[in-house]
Amino acid sequence: MWMLGSLVGFTGMALLVKHLGSTRGISGWWALFFRAIVGLFVVWGIYGPRRQVSFRRAATGRMLVSRGVMGAFGTAAYYLTLPILGAGKATLIGNTWVIWAALLAVPLLGESLTLRKSFGMLLAIAGIALITGLQGGDFSQFGRYELLAISGALIAAGVVVVIRQLTRTETSGTIFASQCIYAGLFALPFCFTVSAPGLMDIGLLTLAALLASWGQIGMTEGFRYLPVSIGGAFQILLPLCITLCGWILFEESFSQTQIIGAGLILAGCYGVVIPARRRALAVE
């Protein structure tokens, strides 16, 4: 249920950031900054009264600092590519963190890497090549934003592995606070280089930040009880939901080759995470 709730939050956030960037001309840096500030208030309001958050540890703990800095870079990459690549394409590429996280979890968390998982990873990598325009050695459609999206997915994979480690010793509030602190510090200097949002934009930025906070807390709580591979299974629905909404609301389009690439990415993620979930359910 936590994972399903996170899907609702992240889908709404992505669509709002896309609208703000492509329709209203608001930079992703403002979206990141508001996500950080609103997130801190959410953490304080939910976890503070129960004394389940330590802002000092979130800002100074070695693993928590790693989570915060990596999370800031990964989220910035996603927010900056959403208006340019489109909500669907940016999310499809970004969601390949499922693949990279499952791979990193093998040496770092001791999770298994089966032949089926390996095949799923190859499918997803082929899908990335098709959806970014790398097919046939053609780099004409591959630019800095595609590279940024892929880099963000790799960083997000590292974040998930770190979160999985942190849930053994830290509360969800402290873990989330670390991202908010460093995302805000990272975004603030760039906010002075772009246009300031208007009153209506501030309201939409705040709503997007609230949805992102709900999505992040839901995902963190989900990973408290689920392995990386099983938790990632729920996140497969995220790019599908956002792509369909982007097509309906923003008239985003995909070429035939890109549709095949999107299908390969989803199939690859399915191949990595679903078999693990079935085995876990069988054990239970």
C-alpha positions in Angstrom: 0.0 0.0 0.0 2.9 2.4 0.7 4.3 1.7 -2.8 1.0 2.2 -4.5 0.5 5.5 -2.6 3.9 6.6 -3.8 2.8 6.0 -7.4 -0.1 8.4 -7.1 2.2 11.1 -5.5 5.0 10.8 -8.1 2.6 10.7 -11.0 0.9 13.9 -10.0 4.2 15.6 -9.2 5.7 14.7 -12.7 2.6 16.1 -14.5 2.7 19.3 -12.6 6.4 19.9 -13.1 5.9 19.2 -16.8 3.1 21.7 -16.9 5.1 24.3 -15.0 8.2 23.9 -17.2 6.6 23.6 -20.7 3.5 25.8 -20.3 4.4 28.4 -17.7 8.1 28.6 -18.2 9.1 27.8 -14.6 12.6 26.2 -14.2 13.0 22.8 -12.7 15.4 24.4 -10.2 12.4 26.1 -8.5 10.5 22.8 -8.5 13.5 21.2 -6.8 13.8 24.0 -4.3 10.1 23.9 -3.3 10.2 20.2 -3.1 13.1 20.5 -0.5 11.5 23.3 1.6 8.0 21.8 1.6 9.5 18.4 2.3 11.2 19.7 5.4 7.9 21.0 6.7 6.2 17.7 5.9 8.9 15.8 7.8 8.7 18.1 10.7 4.9 17.9 10.9 4.6 14.2 10.5 7.7 12.9 12.3 8.7 15.7 14.6 5.9 15.3 17.2 6.7 11.6 17.5 10.5 12.4 17.7 11.1 10.2 14.7 13.4 12.7 12.9 16.8 14.1 13.6 17.7 17.0 11.4 21.2 17.2 12.8 22.0 13.6 12.0 20.3 14.0 8.6 22.7 16.9 7.8 25.9 15.3 9.3 25.6 11.5 9.2 28.0 10.0 6.7 25.5 7.6 5.0 22.7 10.2 5.3 24.8 12.8 3.7 25.5 10.4 0.8 21.8 9.8 0.5 21.1 13.5 0.5 23.8 14.6 -2.0 23.0 11.7 -4.4 19.3 12.3 -4.1 19.7 16.0 -4.9 21.7 15.2 -8.1 19.3 12.5 -9.2 16.2 14.5 -8.5 17.6 17.6 -10.3 18.4 15.5 -13.3 14.8 14.3 -13.5 13.2 17.8 -12.9 15.4 19.4 -15.5 14.6 16.8 -18.2 10.9 16.6 -17.6 9.9 19.8 -19.6 12.4 19.1 -22.4 12.1 15.4 -23.0 8.5 15.1 -22.0 7.0 13.5 -18.9 6.8 10.1 -20.6 10.3 9.8 -22.1 12.0 11.4 -19.1 10.2 9.0 -16.7 10.8 5.9 -18.9 14.6 6.6 -18.9 14.7 7.6 -15.3 12.8 4.5 -14.2 15.7 2.3 -15.4 17.0 2.9 -11.9 15.2 -0.4 -11.2 17.7 -2.2 -13.4 20.8 -0.5 -12.1 19.6 -0.8 -8.4 19.1 -4.6 -8.8 22.6 -4.8 -10.3 24.2 -2.7 -7.5 22.3 -4.7 -4.9 24.2 -7.9 -5.8 27.6 -6.8 -4.4 26.4 -4.3 -1.9 23.3 -6.0 -0.4 24.0 -9.6 -1.2 20.9 -10.0 -3.4 21.0 -12.6 -6.2 21.4 -12.0 -9.9 19.8 -14.7 -12.0 20.0 -15.4 -15.7 16.5 -14.0 -16.1 17.4 -10.8 -14.3 20.5 -10.4 -16.6 18.3 -10.9 -19.7 15.9 -8.2 -18.4 18.8 -5.8 -17.9 19.9 -6.3 -21.5 16.3 -5.7 -22.8 16.1 -2.5 -20.8 19.5 -1.3 -22.1 18.3 -2.0 -25.7 15.2 0.0 -24.9 17.2 2.9 -23.8 19.2 2.9 -27.0 16.0 2.9 -29.1 14.1 5.6 -27.1 17.0 8.0 -27.0 17.8 7.7 -30.7 21.0 5.6 -30.5 19.7 2.9 -32.9 21.8 2.1 -35.9 24.6 4.3 -34.7 22.5 7.4 -35.2 23.3 10.0 -32.5 21.3 12.8 -34.1 18.5 12.5 -31.5 20.8 12.0 -28.5 21.6 15.1 -26.7 22.7 16.4 -23.3 19.2 16.0 -21.8 19.1 12.3 -22.7 22.5 11.9 -21.2 21.4 13.8 -18.1 18.3 11.5 -17.7 20.5 8.4 -17.9 22.9 9.8 -15.4 20.0 10.6 -13.1 18.8 7.0 -13.3 22.2 5.7 -12.4 22.4 8.0 -9.4 18.9 7.1 -8.3 19.9 3.5 -8.3 22.7 4.2 -5.8 20.2 6.2 -3.7 17.8 3.3 -3.5 20.6 1.0 -2.3 21.7 3.5 0.3 18.0 3.9 1.5 17.7 0.1 1.8 20.8 0.2 4.1 19.6 3.2 6.1 16.2 1.7 6.8 17.9 -0.7 9.2 19.1 2.0 11.5 17.3 5.3 10.6 13.7 6.5 10.6 12.0 7.4 7.3 11.7 11.0 8.5 15.5 11.3 9.0 16.2 9.7 5.7 13.8 12.0 3.8 15.1 15.0 5.6 18.6 14.4 4.3 17.4 14.6 0.8 15.4 17.8 1.5 18.4 19.5 3.1 20.9 18.9 0.4 18.4 19.3 -2.5 17.5 22.7 -1.2 21.2 23.7 -0.8 21.9 22.4 -4.3 19.0 24.2 -6.0 19.1 27.6 -4.2 22.1 29.1 -6.2 20.5 28.2 -9.5 17.1 29.7 -8.6 18.8 33.2 -8.7 19.8 32.6 -12.3 16.2 32.0 -13.6 12.9 33.8 -13.6 11.0 33.9 -10.3 7.6 32.2 -10.1 4.3 34.1 -9.9 1.6 33.6 -7.3 -0.2 30.9 -9.2 3.1 29.2 -9.9 4.0 29.2 -6.2 0.7 27.4 -5.5 1.4 24.8 -8.2 5.0 24.3 -7.0 3.8 23.8 -3.5 1.2 21.2 -4.6 3.9 19.4 -6.7 6.2 19.4 -3.7 3.5 17.9 -1.4 2.8 15.2 -3.9 6.5 14.5 -4.2 6.8 14.3 -0.4 4.0 11.8 -0.2 5.5 9.7 -3.0 9.0 9.8 -1.4 7.7 8.9 2.1 5.6 6.1 0.6 8.6 4.7 -1.3 10.9 4.9 1.7 8.4 3.1 3.9 7.8 0.5 1.2 11.6 -0.3 1.0 11.6 -0.7 4.7 9.7 -3.9 4.3 10.6 -5.0 0.7 13.9 -5.9 -1.0 15.1 -3.6 -3.8 13.9 -5.9 -6.5 10.4 -6.5 -5.1 9.9 -2.8 -4.2 10.9 -1.9 -7.7 8.1 -4.0 -9.1 5.6 -1.5 -8.0 7.5 1.3 -9.6 7.2 -0.3 -13.1 3.7 1.2 -13.2 5.0 4.7 -12.8 6.4 5.4 -16.3 3.3 3.7 -17.8 0.9 5.9 -15.9 2.9 9.1 -16.6 3.4 8.3 -20.3 -0.4 7.7 -20.8 -1.2 10.9 -18.9 1.4 12.9 -20.9 -0.1 11.6 -24.1 -3.6 12.6 -23.0 -2.9 15.9 -21.3 0.2 17.2 -23.2 -0.2 15.4 -26.5 3.2 13.9 -26.1 4.1 11.6 -29.0 6.5 8.7 -29.6 7.9 7.4 -32.9 7.4 3.7 -33.7 11.0 3.0 -32.8 10.6 4.8 -29.5 7.4 2.9 -28.7 9.4 -0.4 -29.2 12.1 1.0 -26.9 9.6 1.9 -24.2 8.2 -1.6 -24.4 11.6 -3.1 -24.0 12.3 -0.9 -21.0 9.1 -2.0 -19.3 9.7 -5.7 -20.2 13.3 -5.5 -19.0 12.2 -4.1 -15.6 9.5 -6.7 -15.4 12.0 -9.4 -16.1 14.3 -8.1 -13.3 11.7 -7.6 -10.5 8.7 -9.8 -11.0 10.4 -13.2 -10.8 11.9 -12.1 -7.4 8.5 -11.2 -6.2 7.0 -14.5 -7.2 9.7 -16.4 -5.4 9.2 -14.3 -2.3 5.5 -14.9 -2.3 6.1 -18.6 -2.7 8.4 -18.6 0.4 5.8 -16.7 2.4 
